[in-house]
Structure formats: structure tokens, C-alpha cells
């Protein structure tokens, strides 16, 4: 389900009615818990939370014209997706999330390297997502990202 929108509000307005409420609550949970310095933007047709170029001028190595991505949320055909780059790049954060998930949701965790898929929109663990969002500051994310890019540490899952 590709949604082309120029703002987060337009994105949510374009969602099927049954997804708007939970998606709005997911967005609000992220915004309320996001450490200072991250910015909400639209990138790759998703609502994205990034380190702005004014804070990290090199930008994203895949496309240096873009800010450094951290979290994205999207409505896919069969699920709501939360892409969290910290889960991909930092084993400690990933392990914490996997351990905590069963205490917050009756649904089985469906997770890829950075993508958490919520097929049952009534089982999105907003409190846990809020805790996850708080775990990595802008400064921490830049350090984790640069370490991974430079090969200085291998915190990523293999």
C-alpha cells in the first residue's frame, strides 16, 4: 500500500479508516517520546524521524542529500510497519526489545532486521514503543551509525 503524501497529516488522512486511529496513536507515541534533536519528515513515502542535516551534515551514506534516518512508520498492505534503525545496528537494544515484547503484546513478535510488523492493529504495544524510542539519543545514534559505517564495532546482528 503505497501512500504518496507531502506531510504526516496527509499520510494519515490517506489511510484506510480502520488504520487511522492506531496509526495516529503510534505517531503520537513516537513524537512524545522522541529524544530532542530528531525531526519528523516525509522520506521514502513514509513518516520518518531523522537526524537533520543541520546536526549531522554528512547525511545518510546511501544518499548523502538525505538526513540520517532513525525511525520510519508506514502502512503496508497487510501490516503497519515500524522501522527502527537502532534495533538493526545495536544488539543491546534489539535484545531488550525482543525480551520485553511478550510482556506488552499477546501477538507473536514479527520482526526483521529493522522492521517490526504489526498485523493485528489491536495489539500494537504503544507503551513499549515509547520506551524503545527513548532508548537512543541523537548523539548515541550518530555514534552507533558512524561506528558501524567505519567497521569499528560490529553491533549489528549477523
Backbone as a printed PyTorch tensor [residue, N CA C, xyz], in Angstrom:
tensor([[[  0.8440,  -1.1660,   0.0000],
         [  0.0000,   0.0000,   0.0000],
         [  0.8950,   1.2360,   0.0000]],

        [[  1.1230,   1.7960,  -1.1560],
         [  1.9530,   2.9900,  -1.2570],
         [  1.0790,   4.2230,  -1.1060]],

        [[  1.4870,   5.0790,  -0.2020],
         [  0.7760,   6.3330,   0.0190],
         [  1.7530,   7.4640,  -0.2710]],

        [[  1.4000,   8.3050,  -1.1930],
         [  2.2260,   9.4630,  -1.5050],
         [  1.5920,  10.6630,  -0.8210]],

        [[  2.3540,  11.2650,   0.0890],
         [  1.8310,  12.3990,   0.8590],
         [  2.9490,  13.4010,   1.0940]],

        [[  2.5720,  14.6410,   1.2480],
         [  3.5730,  15.6850,   1.4790],
         [  3.7630,  15.9990,   2.9610]],

        [[  2.8820,  15.4620,   3.8100],
         [  3.0020,  15.7140,   5.2480],
         [  2.4860,  14.4990,   6.0150]],

        [[  2.8930,  14.3650,   7.2690],
         [  2.3600,  13.2690,   8.0810],
         [  0.8320,  13.3050,   8.1770]],

        [[  0.2680,  14.4830,   8.2680],
         [ -1.1870,  14.6090,   8.3630],
         [ -1.8640,  14.1010,   7.0890]],

        [[ -1.2860,  14.4410,   5.9280],
         [ -1.8260,  13.9650,   4.6570],
         [ -1.6920,  12.4460,   4.5530]],

        [[ -0.5780,  11.9130,   5.0350],
         [ -0.3560,  10.4660,   5.0180],
         [ -1.4560,   9.7580,   5.8120]],

        [[ -1.6820,  10.2280,   7.0270],
         [ -2.6870,   9.5990,   7.8890],
         [ -4.0820,   9.7540,   7.2950]],

        [[ -4.3720,  10.9020,   6.7200],
         [ -5.6900,  11.1180,   6.1080],
         [ -5.9350,  10.1720,   4.9350]],

        [[ -4.8660,   9.7240,   4.2810],
         [ -4.9970,   8.8320,   3.1290],
         [ -5.1210,   7.3510,   3.5190]],

        [[ -4.9460,   7.0460,   4.7950],
         [ -5.0330,   5.6590,   5.2630],
         [ -6.4680,   5.1640,   5.2500]],

        [[ -6.6390,   3.8460,   5.1230],
         [ -7.9960,   3.2990,   5.3080],
         [ -8.4930,   3.6660,   6.7060]],

        [[ -9.7630,   3.9080,   6.8140],
         [-10.3490,   4.3740,   8.0720],
         [ -9.9710,   3.5060,   9.2720]],

        [[ -9.9550,   2.1910,   9.0930],
         [ -9.6770,   1.2920,  10.2190],
         [ -8.2380,   1.3960,  10.7350]],

        [[ -7.3490,   2.0140,   9.9810],
         [ -5.9520,   2.1700,  10.4290],
         [ -5.6200,   3.5620,  10.9550]],

        [[ -6.4510,   4.5310,  10.6740],
         [ -6.1160,   5.9240,  11.0310],
         [ -5.8880,   6.1250,  12.5230]],

        [[ -6.7640,   5.5830,  13.3440],
         [ -6.6690,   5.8080,  14.7860],
         [ -5.3840,   5.2350,  15.3710]],

        [[ -5.0950,   3.9650,  15.0740],
         [ -3.8900,   3.3610,  15.6410],
         [ -2.6380,   4.0090,  15.0610]],

        [[ -2.6760,   4.3520,  13.7820],
         [ -1.5050,   4.9910,  13.1800],
         [ -1.2610,   6.3630,  13.8050]],

        [[ -2.3270,   7.1080,  14.0410],
         [ -2.1990,   8.4130,  14.7100],
         [ -1.6360,   8.2500,  16.1180]],

        [[ -2.1130,   7.2250,  16.8250],
         [ -1.6160,   6.9730,  18.1870],
         [ -0.1580,   6.5290,  18.1650]],

        [[  0.2350,   5.7430,  17.1720],
         [  1.6360,   5.3340,  17.0250],
         [  2.5080,   6.5550,  16.7720]],

        [[  2.0840,   7.3990,  15.8600],
         [  2.8390,   8.6300,  15.5670],
         [  2.9680,   9.4920,  16.8250]],

        [[  1.8770,   9.6590,  17.5410],
         [  1.9030,  10.4930,  18.7530],
         [  2.8140,   9.8820,  19.8180]],

        [[  2.7980,   8.5700,  19.9500],
         [  3.6840,   7.8920,  20.9080],
         [  5.1380,   8.1790,  20.5700]],

        [[  5.4750,   8.0880,  19.3040],
         [  6.8470,   8.3630,  18.8820],
         [  7.1890,   9.8190,  19.1660]],

        [[  6.3380,  10.7330,  18.7650],
         [  6.6220,  12.1650,  18.9530],
         [  6.7650,  12.5390,  20.4300]],

        [[  5.9440,  11.9280,  21.2860],
         [  6.0030,  12.2380,  22.7190],
         [  7.2620,  11.7030,  23.3890]],

        [[  7.8610,  10.6680,  22.8330],
         [  8.9990,  10.0180,  23.4700],
         [ 10.3250,  10.2150,  22.7460]],

        [[ 10.2970,  10.8210,  21.5960],
         [ 11.4910,  11.0160,  20.7840],
         [ 12.4560,  11.9770,  21.4760]],

        [[ 13.7040,  11.5660,  21.6590],
         [ 14.6680,  12.4810,  22.2800],
         [ 14.8420,  13.7640,  21.4590]],

        [[ 15.2110,  14.7980,  22.1330],
         [ 15.4150,  16.1000,  21.4920],
         [ 16.4760,  15.9900,  20.3990]],

        [[ 16.2220,  16.6780,  19.3020],
         [ 17.1910,  16.7330,  18.2130],
         [ 16.7510,  15.9840,  16.9680]],

        [[ 15.8960,  14.9710,  17.1190],
         [ 15.3520,  14.2830,  15.9540],
         [ 14.2590,  15.1630,  15.3510]],

        [[ 13.9870,  14.9520,  14.0800],
         [ 12.9990,  15.7580,  13.3690],
         [ 12.0630,  14.8410,  12.5800]],

        [[ 10.7910,  15.2020,  12.5360],
         [  9.8110,  14.4420,  11.7610],
         [  9.7560,  14.9950,  10.3410]],

        [[  9.9030,  14.1110,   9.3560],
         [  9.8560,  14.4930,   7.9450],
         [  9.1700,  13.3720,   7.1510]],

        [[  8.9310,  13.6240,   5.8910],
         [  8.4440,  12.6020,   4.9640],
         [  9.6070,  12.2070,   4.0530]],

        [[  9.9840,  10.9220,   4.0860],
         [ 11.0340,  10.3850,   3.2080],
         [ 10.6010,   8.9920,   2.7790]],

        [[ 10.8950,   8.6480,   1.5410],
         [ 10.5590,   7.3190,   1.0130],
         [  9.0690,   7.0100,   1.1850]],

        [[  8.2320,   8.0180,   1.0770],
         [  6.7770,   7.8540,   1.2170],
         [  6.3900,   7.2730,   2.5730]],

        [[  7.1490,   7.6100,   3.5970],
         [  6.8630,   7.1900,   4.9730],
         [  7.0370,   8.3900,   5.9000]],

        [[  6.4060,   8.3100,   7.0620],
         [  6.6660,   9.2930,   8.1030],
         [  7.9840,   8.8660,   8.7410]],

        [[  8.9300,   9.7830,   8.7750],
         [ 10.2890,   9.4550,   9.2050],
         [ 10.7610,  10.3860,  10.3050]],

        [[ 11.6150,   9.8260,  11.1450],
         [ 12.2380,  10.5830,  12.2270],
         [ 13.7320,  10.4650,  11.9850]],

        [[ 14.3590,  11.6160,  11.7990],
         [ 15.7280,  11.6630,  11.2950],
         [ 16.5900,  12.5960,  12.1420]],

        [[ 17.9050,  12.4460,  11.9500],
         [ 18.8530,  13.4270,  12.4660],
         [ 19.0130,  14.4450,  11.3350]],

        [[ 18.5760,  15.6820,  11.5460],
         [ 18.6230,  16.6650,  10.4600],
         [ 20.0520,  16.9450,  10.0010]],

        [[ 20.1690,  17.3570,   8.7540],
         [ 21.4930,  17.6860,   8.1950],
         [ 22.1600,  18.8180,   8.9680]],

        [[ 21.3940,  19.6740,   9.6120],
         [ 21.9840,  20.7550,  10.4110],
         [ 22.7190,  20.2020,  11.6340]],

        [[ 22.3810,  18.9900,  12.0490],
         [ 23.0290,  18.3390,  13.1880],
         [ 24.0920,  17.3520,  12.7130]],

        [[ 23.8080,  16.6320,  11.6380],
         [ 24.7350,  15.6390,  11.0950],
         [ 24.8460,  15.8770,   9.5960]],

        [[ 25.7690,  16.7420,   9.1990],
         [ 25.8670,  17.1990,   7.8150],
         [ 26.2100,  16.1150,   6.7960]],

        [[ 26.9320,  15.0270,   7.1510],
         [ 27.1940,  14.0090,   6.1200],
         [ 25.9300,  13.3320,   5.5940]],

        [[ 24.8550,  13.3390,   6.3800],
         [ 23.6210,  12.7120,   5.9350],
         [ 23.7280,  11.2030,   5.8700]],

        [[ 22.8290,  10.6030,   5.1250],
         [ 22.7190,   9.1520,   5.0200],
         [ 23.6650,   8.6610,   3.9240]],

        [[ 24.5060,   7.6980,   4.2260],
         [ 25.5240,   7.2600,   3.2690],
         [ 24.9390,   6.7450,   1.9480]],

        [[ 23.7390,   6.1950,   1.9780],
         [ 23.1100,   5.6910,   0.7570],
         [ 22.7460,   6.8480,  -0.1720]],

        [[ 22.3350,   7.9620,   0.4080],
         [ 22.0080,   9.1710,  -0.3420],
         [ 22.3510,  10.3600,   0.5520]],

        [[ 23.5800,  10.8810,   0.4390],
         [ 24.0240,  11.9670,   1.3270],
         [ 23.1800,  13.2380,   1.2790]],

        [[ 22.2920,  13.3580,   0.2860],
         [ 21.4140,  14.5250,   0.2620],
         [ 20.2980,  14.3970,   1.3060]],

        [[ 20.0980,  13.1770,   1.8280],
         [ 19.0520,  12.9340,   2.8230],
         [ 19.6190,  12.9960,   4.2360]],

        [[ 18.7690,  13.3700,   5.2010],
         [ 19.2060,  13.3310,   6.5930],
         [ 19.3730,  11.8790,   7.0470]],

        [[ 20.0490,  11.6930,   8.1590],
         [ 20.3050,  10.3620,   8.7040],
         [ 19.0200,   9.7790,   9.2820]],

        [[ 18.4960,   8.6810,   8.7040],
         [ 17.2360,   8.1050,   9.1970],
         [ 17.4300,   7.4020,  10.5380]],

        [[ 16.3690,   7.3830,  11.3230],
         [ 16.3780,   6.6900,  12.6050],
         [ 15.1550,   5.7770,  12.7280]],

        [[ 13.9620,   6.3430,  12.5930],
         [ 12.7180,   5.5820,  12.6800],
         [ 11.8240,   5.9900,  11.5100]],

        [[ 11.1410,   5.0030,  10.9290],
         [ 10.1250,   5.2590,   9.9090],
         [  8.8880,   4.4710,  10.2840]],

        [[  7.7330,   5.0050,   9.9530],
         [  6.4940,   4.2590,  10.1260],
         [  5.7270,   4.3090,   8.8100]],

        [[  5.0950,   3.1710,   8.4950],
         [  4.3800,   3.0770,   7.2270],
         [  3.2250,   2.0980,   7.3560]],

        [[  2.2290,   2.3260,   6.5410],
         [  1.1160,   1.4010,   6.4360],
         [  1.3570,   0.5560,   5.1980]],

        [[  1.6430,  -0.7100,   5.3940],
         [  1.8680,  -1.6350,   4.2930],
         [  0.5640,  -2.3750,   4.0020]],

        [[  0.5550,  -3.2020,   2.9760],
         [ -0.6720,  -3.8800,   2.5600],
         [ -1.2980,  -4.6940,   3.6890]],

        [[ -0.4830,  -5.4830,   4.3890],
         [ -1.0150,  -6.4070,   5.3930],
         [ -0.5970,  -6.0860,   6.8260]],

        [[  0.0670,  -4.9680,   7.0350],
         [  0.5280,  -4.6420,   8.3720],
         [  0.9380,  -3.1830,   8.4760]],

        [[  1.0890,  -2.7490,   9.7130],
         [  1.7010,  -1.4460,   9.9990],
         [  3.1560,  -1.7420,  10.3430]],

        [[  4.0610,  -0.9840,   9.7570],
         [  5.4890,  -1.2300,   9.9560],
         [  6.1370,  -0.0850,  10.7190]],

        [[  6.9860,  -0.4680,  11.6480],
         [  7.8520,   0.4780,  12.3410],
         [  9.2720,   0.0240,  12.0380]],

        [[ 10.0190,   0.8780,  11.3520],
         [ 11.4140,   0.5950,  11.0260],
         [ 12.2670,   1.3760,  12.0210]],

        [[ 13.0570,   0.6640,  12.8120],
         [ 13.8850,   1.2970,  13.8450],
         [ 15.3330,   0.9040,  13.5940]],

        [[ 16.1090,   1.8440,  13.1020],
         [ 17.4910,   1.5350,  12.7440],
         [ 18.3430,   1.1550,  13.9550]],

        [[ 17.9610,   1.6180,  15.1350],
         [ 18.7010,   1.2560,  16.3450],
         [ 18.6020,  -0.2260,  16.6450]],

        [[ 17.4590,  -0.8340,  16.3570],
         [ 17.3100,  -2.2790,  16.5540],
         [ 18.2380,  -3.0280,  15.6070]],

        [[ 18.3970,  -2.5080,  14.4020],
         [ 19.2660,  -3.1460,  13.4120],
         [ 20.7400,  -2.9990,  13.7940]],

        [[ 21.1200,  -1.8340,  14.2690],
         [ 22.5350,  -1.5280,  14.4700],
         [ 23.0580,  -1.8350,  15.8670]],

        [[ 22.1770,  -2.0290,  16.8280],
         [ 22.6270,  -2.1880,  18.2070],
         [ 22.0060,  -3.4380,  18.8360]],

        [[ 22.8360,  -4.4640,  19.0330],
         [ 22.3360,  -5.7230,  19.6060],
         [ 21.6970,  -5.5390,  20.9690]],

        [[ 22.2390,  -4.6680,  21.7760],
         [ 21.6970,  -4.4600,  23.1300],
         [ 20.2400,  -3.9810,  23.0490]],

        [[ 19.9850,  -3.0250,  22.1950],
         [ 18.6240,  -2.5020,  22.0280],
         [ 17.7130,  -3.5730,  21.4490]],

        [[ 18.2050,  -4.3170,  20.4730],
         [ 17.4170,  -5.3770,  19.8670],
         [ 17.0470,  -6.4530,  20.8900]],

        [[ 18.0240,  -6.9020,  21.6540],
         [ 17.7550,  -7.9280,  22.6730],
         [ 16.7480,  -7.4410,  23.6980]],

        [[ 16.9010,  -6.1940,  24.1340],
         [ 15.9720,  -5.6140,  25.1040],
         [ 14.5490,  -5.6560,  24.5540]],

        [[ 14.3870,  -5.2020,  23.3060],
         [ 13.0520,  -5.1500,  22.7240],
         [ 12.4400,  -6.5480,  22.6170]],

        [[ 13.2020,  -7.5080,  22.1230],
         [ 12.7040,  -8.8800,  21.9680],
         [ 12.2980,  -9.4670,  23.3240]],

        [[ 13.0760,  -9.1910,  24.3560],
         [ 12.7630,  -9.6930,  25.7030],
         [ 11.5080,  -9.0310,  26.2790]],

        [[ 11.3200,  -7.7570,  26.0210],
         [ 10.2060,  -7.0080,  26.5880],
         [  8.8880,  -7.2230,  25.8500]],

        [[  8.9580,  -7.5040,  24.5670],
         [  7.7610,  -7.5670,  23.7350],
         [  6.6540,  -8.4570,  24.3070]],

        [[  6.9530,  -9.7020,  24.7240],
         [  5.8700, -10.5720,  25.2100],
         [  5.1350, -10.0250,  26.4410]],

        [[  5.7590,  -9.1300,  27.1690],
         [  5.1160,  -8.5410,  28.3410],
         [  4.1440,  -7.4200,  27.9570]],

        [[  4.1710,  -7.0150,  26.6880],
         [  3.3680,  -5.8780,  26.2390],
         [  2.3550,  -6.2120,  25.1530]],

        [[  2.4500,  -7.4100,  24.5780],
         [  1.5280,  -7.7610,  23.4990],
         [  1.2650,  -9.2630,  23.5030]],

        [[  0.0090,  -9.6270,  23.2490],
         [ -0.3630, -11.0430,  23.1450],
         [ -0.0250, -11.5970,  21.7620]],

        [[  0.2510, -10.7130,  20.7990],
         [  0.6200, -11.1440,  19.4530],
         [  2.0750, -11.5890,  19.4170]],

        [[  2.3470, -12.5590,  18.5530],
         [  3.7170, -13.0160,  18.3480],
         [  4.5180, -11.8960,  17.6830]],

        [[  5.7520, -11.7050,  18.1260],
         [  6.6190, -10.6860,  17.5480],
         [  6.9720, -11.0780,  16.1140]],

        [[  6.7340, -10.1780,  15.1810],
         [  7.0700, -10.3590,  13.7690],
         [  8.0680,  -9.2560,  13.4320]],

        [[  9.3500,  -9.6260,  13.4050],
         [ 10.3980,  -8.6170,  13.2950],
         [ 11.4810,  -9.0720,  12.3310]],

        [[ 11.9250,  -8.1540,  11.4860],
         [ 13.0760,  -8.3730,  10.6170],
         [ 14.2670,  -7.6560,  11.2110]],

        [[ 15.2270,  -7.3010,  10.3760],
         [ 16.4390,  -6.6510,  10.8780],
         [ 16.1440,  -5.2980,  11.5200]],

        [[ 15.3310,  -4.5010,  10.8750],
         [ 14.9630,  -3.2100,  11.4610],
         [ 13.4560,  -3.0060,  11.4970]],

        [[ 12.7170,  -3.9190,  10.9220],
         [ 11.2710,  -3.7450,  10.7490],
         [ 10.4880,  -4.5560,  11.7660]],

        [[  9.5950,  -3.8830,  12.4560],
         [  8.6470,  -4.5450,  13.3460],
         [  7.2960,  -4.4420,  12.6480]],

        [[  6.6700,  -5.5970,  12.3830],
         [  5.4060,  -5.6310,  11.6500],
         [  4.2630,  -5.9120,  12.6130]],

        [[  3.2480,  -5.0650,  12.5520],
         [  2.0550,  -5.2270,  13.3810],
         [  0.8930,  -5.5980,  12.4770]],

        [[  0.5970,  -6.8980,  12.4110],
         [ -0.5100,  -7.3850,  11.5790],
         [ -1.8390,  -7.2110,  12.3000]],

        [[ -1.8320,  -7.3490,  13.6130],
         [ -3.0330,  -7.1530,  14.4200],
         [ -2.9770,  -5.7320,  14.9780]],

        [[ -3.7300,  -4.8340,  14.3690],
         [ -3.6180,  -3.4270,  14.7690],
         [ -4.1790,  -3.1620,  16.1640]],

        [[ -4.8470,  -4.1390,  16.7350],
         [ -5.3390,  -4.0000,  18.1130],
         [ -4.2830,  -4.4170,  19.1290]],

        [[ -3.1410,  -4.9000,  18.6590],
         [ -2.0870,  -5.3890,  19.5440],
         [ -0.7860,  -4.6010,  19.4060]],

        [[ -0.8420,  -3.3530,  18.9650],
         [  0.3610,  -2.5320,  18.8530],
         [  0.7430,  -2.0720,  20.2600]],

        [[  1.9130,  -2.4700,  20.7520],
         [  2.3060,  -2.1490,  22.1320],
         [  2.8750,  -0.7290,  22.2530]],

        [[  1.9850,   0.2410,  22.3150],
         [  2.4000,   1.6450,  22.2940],
         [  3.3270,   2.0030,  23.4570]],

        [[  3.0490,   1.4860,  24.6460],
         [  3.9090,   1.7960,  25.7960],
         [  5.3320,   1.2990,  25.5520]],

        [[  5.4700,   0.0990,  25.0370],
         [  6.7890,  -0.4580,  24.7420],
         [  7.4860,   0.3450,  23.6460]],

        [[  6.7430,   0.7410,  22.6330],
         [  7.3310,   1.5540,  21.5680],
         [  7.8240,   2.8820,  22.1270]],

        [[  7.0640,   3.4730,  23.0240],
         [  7.5130,   4.7050,  23.6680],
         [  8.8390,   4.5040,  24.3950]],

        [[  8.9620,   3.3960,  25.1120],
         [ 10.2250,   3.0890,  25.8090],
         [ 11.3570,   2.8760,  24.8080]],

        [[ 11.0810,   2.1720,  23.7120],
         [ 12.0870,   1.9320,  22.6830],
         [ 12.5890,   3.2430,  22.0840]],

        [[ 11.6710,   4.1230,  21.7770],
         [ 12.0210,   5.4000,  21.1480],
         [ 12.9520,   6.2180,  22.0410]],

        [[ 12.7600,   6.1610,  23.3420],
         [ 13.5700,   6.9380,  24.2980],
         [ 14.9930,   6.4110,  24.4510]],

        [[ 15.2450,   5.1790,  24.0840],
         [ 16.4960,   4.4990,  24.4090],
         [ 17.7420,   5.0750,  23.7460]],

        [[ 17.6020,   5.6990,  22.5870],
         [ 18.7820,   6.1610,  21.8450],
         [ 18.6500,   7.6490,  21.5390]],

        [[ 19.5930,   8.4270,  22.0560],
         [ 19.6080,   9.8750,  21.7970],
         [ 20.2040,  10.1430,  20.4190]],

        [[ 20.0900,  11.3650,  19.9470],
         [ 20.7040,  11.7630,  18.6780],
         [ 22.2030,  11.4780,  18.7180]],

        [[ 22.8480,  11.8750,  19.8030],
         [ 24.2950,  11.6870,  19.9190],
         [ 24.6510,  10.2000,  19.8870]],

        [[ 23.8750,   9.3840,  20.6150],
         [ 24.1120,   7.9360,  20.6170],
         [ 23.9130,   7.3530,  19.2200]],

        [[ 22.8390,   7.7900,  18.5310],
         [ 22.5600,   7.2500,  17.2120],
         [ 23.6770,   7.5960,  16.2270]],

        [[ 24.1710,   8.8090,  16.2530],
         [ 25.2680,   9.2030,  15.3660],
         [ 26.5020,   8.3450,  15.6520]],

        [[ 26.8100,   8.1190,  16.9270],
         [ 27.9770,   7.3040,  17.2990],
         [ 27.8010,   5.8620,  16.8180]],

        [[ 26.6390,   5.2790,  17.0790],
         [ 26.3680,   3.8950,  16.6560],
         [ 26.4680,   3.7920,  15.1250]],

        [[ 25.8710,   4.7440,  14.4410],
         [ 25.8870,   4.7610,  12.9790],
         [ 27.3090,   4.8740,  12.4440]],

        [[ 28.0750,   5.8330,  12.9600],
         [ 29.4420,   6.0260,  12.4780],
         [ 30.3230,   4.8260,  12.8010]],

        [[ 30.1720,   4.2550,  13.9820],
         [ 30.9480,   3.0610,  14.3270],
         [ 30.6530,   1.9270,  13.3480]],

        [[ 29.3830,   1.7220,  13.0480],
         [ 29.0030,   0.6620,  12.1100],
         [ 29.5420,   0.9600,  10.7110]],

        [[ 29.4610,   2.1920,  10.2870],
         [ 29.9640,   2.5910,   8.9580],
         [ 31.4700,   2.4350,   8.8440]],

        [[ 32.1690,   2.7180,   9.9370],
         [ 33.6290,   2.6400,   9.9330],
         [ 34.1490,   1.2450,  10.2540]],

        [[ 33.2530,   0.3390,  10.5780],
         [ 33.6690,  -1.0200,  10.9000],
         [ 34.3910,  -1.1310,  12.2290]],

        [[ 34.2840,  -0.0940,  13.0610],
         [ 34.9920,  -0.0920,  14.3450],
         [ 34.3560,  -1.0400,  15.3420]],

        [[ 33.0510,  -1.1790,  15.2700],
         [ 32.3620,  -2.1540,  16.1160],
         [ 31.3740,  -2.8820,  15.2500]],

        [[ 31.0620,  -4.0670,  15.6260],
         [ 30.0830,  -4.8590,  14.8790],
         [ 28.9410,  -5.1640,  15.8230]],

        [[ 28.0760,  -4.1920,  16.0110],
         [ 26.9550,  -4.3860,  16.9290],
         [ 25.7620,  -4.9660,  16.1990]],

        [[ 25.8010,  -4.9770,  14.8790],
         [ 24.6910,  -5.4770,  14.0920],
         [ 24.5570,  -6.9830,  14.2260]],

        [[ 23.3300,  -7.4780,  14.1510],
         [ 23.0920,  -8.9220,  14.1150],
         [ 23.6250,  -9.4760,  12.8070]],

        [[ 24.1390, -10.6770,  12.8550],
         [ 24.5930, -11.3360,  11.6180],
         [ 23.5470, -12.2760,  11.1330]]])
